[in-house]
């Protein structure tokens, strides 16, 4: 599509918008009818630990969305010399899970409790036993039940419980709905019906301490919707909230709001059975679309769904790139003291390339990149910790390698359950996330860590919001009988640019030694967290 054609699409309101609220960045992506990104805007933010709860203020949510939209609209004006006044379709995505509750007047009852909190162990264990289905600590229903067990006073006033994406969608459209993929992190989904599991809803409502409340669980949950459903339209109030300048007209189709796991699957064309993808950022998760049920319940494996409602085995870890970012900041500060100013991509590329000179096992160094607790390794309180022994080879290449290795260590432990115990095999495993902006390095580390081929697409570092824009277009075009997988194959991923790296035997052996050291020394991380906490 040339410049004139793109300008015409903007003026005709044929362009669509995807917004994703990630852990460290909110991003808006504007795409044409042929799925090409033409403008972007972003806002950097960070969660706060307040009263031992990881949270974001809703004021920051709207400040970030509005700034991202404003930057994106300015990008349109600069490139195409026309105003952005109408959108074909809009999709909202955000980090999954967590706890956002409101009373009947729409007032927020308690600060947002994000996926990062691991404060619901008692509730998660009890519900897992009750349902015979794994309920992770970060799921919304675990947060709700823990609040009930804690006898928190706000519980009786709950009128609506949703996720971050569901909240933003509600404010823009007036609709209390969720994409089924995001809803599957709120309460278990029945694959056959595409909605919440009736048997489990009944079991939850039968609990004595739940019955003491004036609501029943079905009264307060958002309605799950599959991809391709029109989930409302942008209201006049929503348009003013998204674009305070008043230029944006209401009426845009709203797609079902999805979680970042779902948009990652769409952005990597990984929604068919036996496909999979891995998303890395502040947290990391792998999504493996199942062609048969797992043989048993695993506490470290979540069963969620694709945006179309197909079952997915998900390995989610709370910590991935935060420690790498922190150490990179230290190296950048040192470089600046030497009068060297590096752009972020230059900084990361320089550090990552150093690791190519490292020993395969990272010189017997061990790193724990736990900014917060980590459920898979049973670490309740996170404290980043770097460990070396008297015989360790403490060099810069090995240090950087230990950081890269550690980013994937909890994910490796979880994936081993699927690969070794369930014998899950995927036809393709595609990785995405900011770490892959540096070509080859992290992709090869991940391939060696999991001992499987890893594919990266050209859109690896920007997949989420673009994937949500694709879902928005799908909602505006969906025809009966046209499923999401076929739509992606036929219309979106016609000639994808990809690169696949296979595991290297020496790297696989080196990572195996690293993960052995990592698991043997976990008690040091646990002790560090408890010591600082006390």
WOMO-V132470 format. One record per residue. RES is the residue in one letter. PHI is phi in whole degrees, -180 to 180 (none if undefined). PSI is psi in degrees with one decimal (NA if undefined). OMEGA is omega in whole degrees, -180 to 180 (* if undefined). Layout:
# WOMO-V132470
res/phi/psi/omega
RES/PHI/PSI/OMEGA
RES/PHI/PSI/OMEGA
This chain:
# WOMO-V132470
res/phi/psi/omega
X/none/125.1/-177
X/-85/179.9/-175
X/-61/-44.1/-178
X/-66/-43.2/180
X/-64/-39.4/178
X/-65/-43.0/178
X/-60/-39.1/179
X/-65/-39.7/178
X/-64/-40.4/178
X/-63/-47.3/-178
X/-67/-31.3/180
X/-84/-7.0/-178
X/73/32.5/-179
X/-94/-2.0/-179
X/-88/156.7/-177
X/-128/154.7/-172
X/-121/133.0/170
X/-118/130.5/177
X/-123/130.0/176
X/-127/129.3/177
X/-99/94.6/180
X/-87/-177.4/-175
X/-69/-32.5/-178
X/-123/-6.1/-178
X/-153/138.3/169
X/-100/132.7/-177
X/-136/138.1/175
X/-112/132.3/-180
X/-127/125.7/178
X/-104/129.3/-177
X/-127/153.2/176
X/-83/178.0/-178
X/-66/-16.7/176
X/-103/21.6/169
X/72/20.3/178
X/-91/131.6/177
X/-73/127.6/-179
X/-118/-16.1/179
X/-161/149.8/179
X/-141/161.7/172
X/-152/152.3/-176
X/-150/167.7/-179
X/-149/125.8/180
X/-90/130.1/177
X/-144/174.2/-178
X/-151/143.8/177
X/-72/158.3/-179
X/-120/143.0/175
X/-95/102.7/-177
X/-121/123.0/-177
X/54/40.7/179
X/65/23.3/177
X/-126/126.9/175
X/-76/126.9/-173
X/-151/163.7/168
X/-128/141.9/176
X/-79/140.1/179
X/-65/-26.1/175
X/-62/-37.8/178
X/-71/-31.5/176
X/-57/-50.1/-176
X/-76/-34.0/175
X/-61/-41.6/-179
X/-70/-42.9/179
X/-63/-45.5/-177
X/-66/-40.0/178
X/-67/-40.6/179
X/-62/-44.4/179
X/-65/-42.7/-179
X/-62/-43.9/178
X/-63/-42.5/180
X/-63/-43.6/178
X/-64/-38.2/177
X/-67/-36.0/176
X/-62/-40.7/177
X/-62/-47.8/-180
X/-60/-41.7/-178
X/-67/-41.2/-175
X/-84/-36.9/-169
X/-120/-3.4/174
X/57/41.0/175
X/-147/155.5/-178
X/-84/145.6/176
X/-93/106.1/-175
X/-119/-14.8/-177
X/-149/142.4/179
X/-123/141.1/176
X/-67/-49.8/-176
X/-152/154.3/-179
X/-134/140.1/174
X/-132/137.3/180
X/-113/130.1/176
X/-130/156.8/179
X/-161/169.5/174
X/-54/136.3/-173
X/-77/168.1/169
X/71/-160.5/180
X/86/-170.6/-167
X/-143/108.0/173
X/-125/118.1/-177
X/-128/145.9/-175
X/-137/152.2/177
X/-89/-173.6/-174
X/-64/-28.2/180
X/-85/-2.4/-179
X/90/9.0/179
X/-79/133.8/177
X/-68/130.6/-173
X/-88/-39.1/178
X/-142/157.7/178
X/-57/148.4/179
X/-55/124.6/176
X/-102/111.8/-170
X/-83/174.0/176
X/-57/-23.0/-172
X/-74/-18.4/-178
X/-76/135.8/172
X/-121/66.6/-174
X/-115/10.2/-172
X/-121/28.5/-174
X/-58/-44.1/-178
X/-61/-46.4/-179
X/-67/-44.1/-178
X/-62/-41.9/179
X/-65/-42.2/-178
X/-66/-42.5/-179
X/-71/-35.7/176
X/-60/-43.9/178
X/-66/-40.0/-179
X/-66/-44.7/-175
X/-87/-21.9/-169
X/65/35.9/-174
X/-152/134.7/-175
X/-67/123.9/174
X/-114/107.2/179
X/-71/161.2/-178
X/-63/-32.0/-173
X/-82/-10.5/-178
X/-66/149.4/-176
X/-61/-39.2/-178
X/-67/-31.2/176
X/-67/-41.7/177
X/-63/-42.6/-180
X/-63/-47.1/-177
X/-68/-34.2/177
X/-65/-39.0/177
X/-63/-36.6/176
X/-66/-46.3/180
X/-62/-34.1/180
X/-79/-3.6/-179
X/56/44.6/178
X/-72/135.4/-170
X/-67/-23.7/-176
X/-72/-18.8/-170
X/-59/-40.2/-178
X/-66/-20.3/-177
X/-93/1.2/-176
X/-67/128.3/174
X/-114/-23.7/-178
X/-154/131.7/176
X/-121/130.1/-179
X/-152/-179.5/176
X/-98/177.7/180
X/-64/-44.0/178
X/-63/-40.8/179
X/-64/-37.5/179
X/-64/-49.4/-179
X/-62/-43.5/178
X/-59/-43.8/179
X/-58/-44.6/-178
X/-69/-31.3/-178
X/-85/-29.0/-173
X/-120/-18.8/-174
X/83/1.2/-176
X/-100/131.4/178
X/-96/77.6/-176
X/-135/168.7/175
X/-145/146.2/166
X/-62/144.8/-173
X/-61/-31.1/178
X/-64/-44.1/178
X/-70/-38.6/179
X/-62/-28.6/-180
X/-70/-10.1/172
X/-98/3.3/175
X/-99/-50.3/-180
X/-153/147.6/-177
X/-56/140.9/-178
X/-104/138.2/173
X/-86/115.7/-176
X/-59/-34.1/-175
X/-73/-29.6/-178
X/-104/-20.5/-178
X/74/13.7/177
X/-133/-175.0/-176
X/-62/144.4/-177
X/-66/117.1/-174
X/-63/-40.6/-179
X/-62/-42.4/-179
X/-72/-35.5/175
X/-60/-44.1/-180
X/-64/-42.2/179
X/-63/-41.1/180
X/-65/-46.0/-179
X/-64/-23.7/-178
X/-80/-12.3/180
X/-64/134.4/-175
X/-58/-44.6/-177
X/-74/-17.5/173
X/-78/-40.2/-178
X/-64/-18.6/180
X/-71/-11.0/-178
X/-94/156.6/-177
X/-76/-6.0/-179
X/-114/164.1/167
X/-115/155.5/-170
X/-57/-37.0/-180
X/-68/-19.6/180
X/-72/-25.6/-168
X/-114/-4.6/-178
X/-92/149.1/175
X/-71/154.7/-180
X/-79/126.4/178
X/-74/139.5/178
X/-133/138.7/177
X/-78/158.6/175
X/-56/143.8/-179
X/97/-10.8/177
X/-84/139.7/171
X/-77/116.8/-174
X/-104/39.3/-179
X/105/-174.5/179
X/-135/154.4/178
X/-64/121.3/180
X/-83/169.1/177
X/-62/-41.3/178
X/-66/-38.6/179
X/-66/-40.1/178
X/-63/-40.5/179
X/-68/-32.7/178
X/-71/-39.9/180
X/-73/-40.3/-177
X/-131/86.5/-178
X/-61/-14.1/178
X/-69/-18.5/178
X/86/4.6/-177
X/-80/-26.9/-175
X/-80/128.3/179
X/-85/150.2/176
X/-76/177.2/174
X/108/-12.3/-179
X/-60/142.7/173
X/-63/136.0/176
X/-108/125.0/176
X/-79/157.2/173
X/-56/128.9/-179
X/-67/137.3/-174
X/-123/163.3/173
X/-84/165.3/-178
X/-66/-23.1/176
X/-67/-42.3/180
X/-65/-42.4/180
X/-68/-32.2/176
X/-65/-37.7/178
X/-66/-42.1/179
X/-66/-43.5/-177
X/-67/-20.1/179
X/-110/8.8/179
X/54/49.9/-176
X/-123/59.8/-179
X/-117/-5.6/177
X/-86/155.6/174
X/-56/143.3/180
X/69/19.5/167
X/-110/161.0/-179
X/-155/159.8/175
X/-146/158.4/178
X/-127/126.7/177
X/-113/132.6/-179
X/-126/141.3/178
X/-170/-135.5/174
X/-57/-43.8/170
X/-109/-179.8/176
X/-145/147.5/176
X/-154/148.3/172
X/-111/143.3/179
X/-122/119.6/-177
X/-121/107.9/-177
X/-74/121.6/-170
X/-86/145.0/171
X/-108/0.1/174
X/-160/154.2/-178
X/-66/154.5/172
X/-69/155.5/-175
X/-76/-18.9/-178
X/-158/173.4/177
X/-85/129.2/176
X/-117/132.4/-180
X/-70/-18.5/-179
X/-102/4.7/179
X/-122/121.5/178
X/-94/143.5/172
X/-106/109.0/180
X/-121/-160.5/179
X/-137/162.5/168
X/-72/170.2/175
X/-61/-16.0/177
X/-94/-6.1/176
X/102/5.4/179
X/-79/146.6/-176
X/-71/142.4/-177
X/-136/135.1/171
X/-91/119.7/-174
X/-115/129.2/170
X/-107/114.2/-176
X/-117/131.4/176
X/-124/144.3/-174
X/-77/-21.6/-172
X/-127/134.2/176
X/-145/-78.6/-168
X/-97/-4.4/-174
X/-58/-42.8/-178
X/-70/-37.7/175
X/-60/-43.7/180
X/-64/-39.5/-179
X/-65/-46.9/179
X/-66/-35.6/177
X/-62/-36.0/177
X/-63/-38.1/178
X/-65/-46.4/179
X/-64/-35.2/179
X/-67/-40.6/178
X/-62/-39.6/178
X/-65/-42.8/179
X/-61/-40.0/180
X/-66/-34.4/176
X/-63/-27.0/178
X/-89/2.8/180
X/84/17.1/-179
X/-108/120.3/179
X/-107/116.6/-177
X/-111/136.5/171
X/-72/154.9/-176
X/-52/-45.2/-179
X/-64/-37.2/177
X/-65/-42.4/-179
X/-60/-51.7/-177
X/-66/-40.5/180
X/-63/-41.8/179
X/-62/-46.6/-179
X/-68/-43.8/-178
X/-65/-37.6/-180
X/-65/-28.8/177
X/-58/-33.3/-175
X/-67/-16.3/179
X/-67/-14.5/178
X/-97/6.2/-175
X/-81/161.7/171
X/-70/150.0/-177
X/-57/-31.1/-180
X/-98/14.9/-178
X/63/29.4/173
X/67/26.0/-180
X/66/25.3/174
X/-92/151.2/179
X/-132/137.6/179
X/-133/139.3/174
X/-118/111.3/-175
X/-94/49.1/-173
X/-95/89.4/173
X/-70/-30.3/176
X/-132/177.9/178
X/-61/160.7/-178
X/-133/114.2/-174
X/-68/-39.1/-176
X/-62/-36.2/179
X/-99/9.4/176
X/60/36.4/176
X/-99/115.3/-173
X/-79/-35.0/-176
X/-128/123.0/-176
X/-84/136.0/170
X/-145/110.6/179
X/-52/133.3/-173
X/-144/128.7/175
X/-112/130.7/-173
X/-127/135.3/173
X/-143/148.0/180
X/-104/179.9/-176
X/-68/-21.8/179
X/-104/6.7/179
X/-71/149.5/176
X/-97/93.8/-174
X/-89/87.4/178
X/-121/163.7/179
X/-60/-47.2/178
X/-58/-42.9/-180
X/-68/-36.2/178
X/-63/-47.4/179
X/-64/-40.7/179
X/-61/-39.5/179
X/-65/-33.1/177
X/-67/-45.5/180
X/-66/-42.0/178
X/-62/-43.6/-176
X/-66/-30.4/-179
X/-59/-31.1/-177
X/-106/1.4/-173
X/-63/-51.4/179
X/-62/-36.4/178
X/-62/-41.4/177
X/-58/-44.3/-178
X/-63/-42.2/178
X/-69/-41.7/-179
X/-65/-30.5/179
X/-60/-30.2/177
X/-64/-46.9/-179
X/-66/-43.0/-175
X/-76/-46.3/-173
X/-85/-35.8/-176
X/-97/-39.6/-179
X/-98/-8.1/179
X/56/36.0/179
X/-70/130.6/177
X/-126/139.6/177
X/-116/146.6/177
X/-75/-26.2/179
X/-154/140.4/175
X/-126/112.9/-175
X/-109/134.4/-179
X/-108/146.9/177
X/-147/158.8/178
X/137/165.0/-174
X/-61/-28.9/-180
X/-62/-22.3/-177
X/-89/8.2/173
X/-65/-32.3/173
X/-83/116.8/-174
X/-62/144.4/166
X/75/-49.9/-166
X/-56/-63.4/-177
X/-69/-31.2/177
X/-61/-42.0/179
X/-70/-38.9/177
X/-60/-44.4/-179
X/-66/-41.6/178
X/-61/-42.4/179
X/-69/-39.8/-178
X/-63/-45.2/-177
X/-93/-9.9/-179
X/57/43.0/176
X/-142/154.1/175
X/-64/140.2/179
X/-122/129.1/178
X/-107/138.9/175
X/-123/133.1/176
X/-91/164.3/-179
X/-64/-21.4/179
X/-96/21.4/-170
X/-57/-36.7/-174
X/-88/-7.5/-175
X/-131/27.7/-169
X/-69/-39.0/-169
X/-59/-62.0/-179
X/-64/-33.1/175
X/-65/-41.8/177
X/-61/-36.0/178
X/-69/-36.0/176
X/-64/-38.4/177
X/-62/-43.2/178
X/-64/-34.2/177
X/-65/-45.0/178
X/-63/-41.0/179
X/-60/-40.5/178
X/-64/-36.8/-178
X/-77/-19.2/-176
X/-112/-10.6/-167
X/-55/131.7/175
X/-117/148.7/178
X/-57/131.9/179
X/92/-8.5/180
X/-97/101.5/-177
X/-85/163.6/-173
X/-62/-43.1/-178
X/-61/-43.4/179
X/-67/-40.0/178
X/-59/-44.9/-180
X/-65/-45.0/-180
X/-64/-43.9/-172
X/-79/-42.5/-169
X/-106/-27.9/-170
X/-105/-54.6/-174
X/-101/65.9/-177
X/-76/-50.2/179
X/-135/71.2/-176
X/-70/143.5/175
X/-91/116.8/-177
X/-134/160.0/173
X/-140/129.8/-179
X/-116/133.7/176
X/-118/134.6/178
X/-92/156.4/177
X/-62/145.3/175
X/-101/127.4/-176
X/-52/-44.5/-180
X/-66/-40.1/179
X/-68/-38.3/178
X/-63/-46.2/179
X/-63/-40.5/179
X/-64/-41.8/180
X/-68/-35.5/177
X/-60/-39.8/178
X/-68/-40.9/178
X/-61/-46.7/-176
X/-68/-29.0/175
X/-65/-47.5/177
X/-62/-40.0/-178
X/-60/-47.4/-178
X/-73/-33.1/179
X/-69/-25.7/-175
X/-104/11.5/-177
X/-59/-29.2/-179
X/-63/-27.1/177
X/-66/-42.1/177
X/-64/-43.7/179
X/-61/-43.0/180
X/-65/-40.7/179
X/-61/-45.0/180
X/-63/-45.3/-178
X/-69/-35.5/-179
X/-66/-46.1/-180
X/-67/-38.8/-179
X/-62/-39.4/-177
X/-76/NA/*
